[in-house]
Amino acid sequence: MTISSSKERLREISKDSRKLNIQNPIIIGWANYFSLAKGKKHMEELDRWIRRRLRMCEWKLWKKVKTRIMNLIRLGVKPNIAYM
């Protein structure tokens, strides 16, 4: 399994953010797979991509502006920045 095939599989899983389960074996096992290889750069790239994809899925769940502001504040963003 290459990085591009991993990304494609994760794209399929995360198309509908309501169905995303972070306990999915693919998400859990990606580090185990790449830790066998000596590709730290590839692992870091895939890690950044997965984190960005999970943030995108979470953002889609926060559909209303009020919900987005409230959740951003709950996560520690200053209120004036959250309102932006």
Secondary structure, DSSP 8 states (H G I E B T S, - for coil): --HHHHHHHHHHHTSSGGG--TT-HHHHHHHHHHHHTT-HHHHHHHHHHHHHHHHHHHHHH--SHHHHHHHHHHTT--HHHHH-
